[in-house]
Every structure is written in C-alpha cells, then in structure tokens.
C-alpha cells in the first residue's frame, strides 16, 4: 500500500494551514515528520483521516492511486489507515477491551456482529489482547478499565499503540505519541511501533518534535514541515541537524512564517 499526499492545500475555520504538501509513505517504511509549532503537522494528520472540521481546498490524498478525499473516516480506516491521537479522549462506561473488540469487528466485518461472532470469539480476542498488552508493558488489568479514564499520560499514549497493534493498519499516522512520555515510555512506544511494522509490514508517519524517539525508531525517511508544506526530505541526519541547531537553520533558508 502507498499513501500519497499530492499538492495538498487545506483550511480550518477559513484559515489555510496546509499550502501544497507533497509526501509519500509506503508499507514497511517508517517516516518521521518534524517541524515547529504551527507548521501544519497535526492538521495534516487530521486531514489524512478525514476530520470534518478541516476542508481540503485543492490537491489530493491517494491510497494506491485512488483518491480518498471524499471518504468518511471509517471508510479510510477500512482502506488501512490509522491515526494515533496527540490527545486521546476518555470514554466513561466503555472498557478498553470492549472498545478494541468492537473496533476490530467494525473494521474487519463492517460492524456485522453476527458474521463476526464465529470468527472473533471473546476468548481468542482476549488472548491476542493479553499478548499486545504484555508487549507494551501495560498493567494486565488495563483492559477492564474504562477507555483512557484515569489513565496516566503514558498509559494513554501506549494504549494508542495498543489499538494499532490490534487493528493492524497498513499505514499509521502517529501525532506526537511521544509527547508527555518519560524515557522508558518513549522506548516502549518506539519499540512497539517497530515490532508492529516488522510483524505486519505496516508503514508509519511519526510526527514528533524530539530526536529521542527517532533514536529508537531509526526512521527510513525524515521530513521537515515548515509554513504549511514539506520543505526538506532526507535521512536521519536531518533530525540530528534540528537537534543541534534548532529550526533557525530552516528559517534562514526559507524565511520566517507567522504560523
């Protein structure tokens, strides 16, 4: 599978944020997207998944050459896309285990519970869930807790990766999943992403401000976003350059922007 962003312009509440984004991510590849606050990284993640708050002004989002700009978020998910949120929401009254099983059934069987009943038994699902919880070093009882309610920041972020492990997307977008994590949490999340990628061939677009998660992820490609577009694409050395010199080197090359 290939996700291609082609000359994408997008707005929110009448303000244009994305100004000609071009980007490609293929299955099995790990890409990092970096850039200063206000450069459009989170907007790009939301637009890829079809958030109704955002408007595509022009350009296209393609999955294997087919436009998805008119598809709903659930239809995009069935195409193999996934978004790990920067700020995961709490849902009281819904356990994490029930949420994940229902999400899996909806994704694989279009919500047809009768059709899925014989193929996704509770016992089989619980066994898979236990394996993924252990991989991400989460509390074994977390599946019985309400979704994100009372979770620490680290638990919320690792549960986003847990969802990814269960749903097995073809390409995942992770919106600052490392923010708010301690050193151990960053390592666990990064190793989880790499393990899922190796096991399933998943591609990933990891949005981050920090080099530390990239030290564990070892991305194949690093992109720099600035002023609503991708201005630089290269290897790990791009991330190292930003860590050493900050975004001033990008500003000097491309001029200041107001965000």
N, C-alpha and C positions, 0 to 999 in steps of 0.2 A: 504494500500500500504506500502511496505517496500523497502527502498533504502539500499543496502548493498555494501560497498566497501571492496573488498577482496584481501589482499596481493598485493596492487596496487603499481606498480613502473611506473614512468612517467618522461619524459625528455622534455626539451625545448632547441632548438638550440644545441643539442648534450650534454647538461649538465643534468644529472639525478637529479631531485629535490625531487620527491616522492620515498621513499625507503621502501615500504612494509606497506602501510596504510591499517588498518582494522577499519571499522566503520559501524554502523547500525543506521538508523533513520526510525521510523515508523510514520504513520499518527497519528496526535493528540499529538505527542511528540515535545517538544522544547529542542533542544540540543545547547550547546554553544561550539565553538571551539576556543581555545586560544593558544597563543604561540608567541615567539619572532619574530621579523622581519627576513625573510629569512628561516623560518621553513617549508614553503610549503603550508600555509593556502590558499592563493589566487590561487596558482597553482592547488590545489585540487578542488576548486570551478570551475575553468576554465575547468579542465579535466572532471568533472562530467557532464558539459553541452556540451562537445564535441568541445571545441575551437580548430580549425585546426592547430594552432601554436604548440600545445602540442602533444607529442607522447606517447601512452601507451606502455611501454616496456614489461610488464607482469602483471599478476593479472587480476581482473575483476571488472566491475561495473554492479550490478544487480538490476533490478526492479521487485519485486515479483518473484525472482528466475530466471529471464530472462536477459541474457547479453544485454547491450545496447552500448557496446564499438564501434560497427560498425554503429551505428545510427547517423544521422545528428542532429544538434542542434534542428531543428524544429520537428523532429521525437521524440526527447527526451521530448520536451515541450508537445507534444500530449500524451506522457506517463504520464504526470502530474508533470514534473519537472520545476522549475523556478529559475532564478538567478537574484538577485538584485545586480547591479554593484557597485563596490567601486568608480569608476569614470564614472558616467553616461555621455553619449555623447550628443552633441547638434545636432539637425537636423532642419536646417532652411527650412521654407516653408511648414512644416507639423505641423498642430496644434496637441496639446496633445489629444484633443477629437477624432480627426480623426484617429490618430495613435492607440489609445486604441481600438476604434471600429473595425478597420481593423485587429488589432492583435487578438481581440476576435473572429472575424469571421474566420480568418485563423486557429486559434486553435480549434474551435468547429466544423467548417464545411470545413476545408481543403482549404479555400480561395474561395469557391464557393459562389460568391456574389448573384447569382440568388436564390440559395437554402436558403441563409440566410436572404434575403430581407423580407420574410414574417414572419420570426421567430425573427429577431433582428431589429425592427424598430428604426429609428433615435430617435423618441420621447421616447420610452422605454429605450433605451440606455442612453439618456441624463438624464433621471430620476435616473437611477442607478448611473451614474457618479456623479451627484449632491450629492447623499447620501454619497458616498465614499469620496468626496472632503470635505464635512462637517465633516465627522468622523476624517479626518486627519488635520482639521483646516487649510486648504489651502484657498487662495484667490478664491472666487467663479468664477472669470473670468479666472482662470488659464487654463481652457480647451480650450480657444480661442487663447492662446499664442502658439508660435512655440515651439516644444519639447525641453525643457531644455535651450532654447536660452534666455539669460538674467536672468535666474533663479538664486536665491541665492543658496549657498551650501545646506542649509537646505531644500529649495524647491525641489532641485534635488533629495535629499535622500527620502523625503516624497513622491515624485512622483514615486519612485521605489516601495514603499509600496502601493501606489495607483494602480499601474499596477497589483501588486499581488492581491489586493482586487477585481479588475475587472476580472482577468483571473482565479482566484481561483484554483491555483495548488494544487496538493496533497502533495507535499513536496517542500519547498522553501529553497534555499541557499542564505543567505544574507551576502555579502562580505563587512564587515566593514561599514555597513549602518549608524552606529552611528558616524563615524569619521567626524569631522567638524561641528557637531551639538552643539548648546547650550543646557543648561539644559532642557529647555522647549521642544526643538526639540527631544531630546533623549526620553523624557517621552511620547511624542505624537507618535513617531515611535514605541516604545515598546508596548504601549497600542494598537496601530493599529495591530501589529503582533499578540498580544494575542487575540484581538477581532476576527480577521480573523480565527485564529486557533480554537477558541471556536465555531464560527458560522459554519465553513465548515469542521472541523476535520483536517485541514492542519497540517502537520509536518514541522518543521523548523530546519535548521542548521545555527546558527548565529555565524559568525566569528567576533571576537572583541578582542581588547586589554584591554578593560576597564570594571571594575566592575559595573559602574553606570547604564548601560543599563540592566545588569543582575538583578539589584535591582528591576527593574520594570517587567522584563520578567519572573523572577522566573523559570529558566530552570529546566527541569527534570533531565538532564544529562550534565555534563561538561567534555570536553575532552581537554587534553593538547597535542599540537603538538610540536615536537622538533626534529630537524635533519631529517626532511622528513618523520616522522612517528608519530602515536599517541602513546605516552608513558604512559599516565595516563588517566584513566576514573573514574569518581566518581560523587559526588553531588556538591552542591553549595559551600561546604567547600573548594573545590579545587580552585575555583576562589578567595575566601577570602584569602587563603594561598598565592596566587600570589600577591594579592593586598598588603598584609602585608610584604612579604619577597622578592618579585620580582622573576625573573627567575633564580637567583643564586641557589635556592634550587633544581631546575631541573638540572642545570649544574653540581652541586655537585654529584647528583645521577647518571646522565647518561654521564657525561664528556662533554667537550667543543666541539662545532662544528663550522665550518668555515662559514656556511650559504650558 
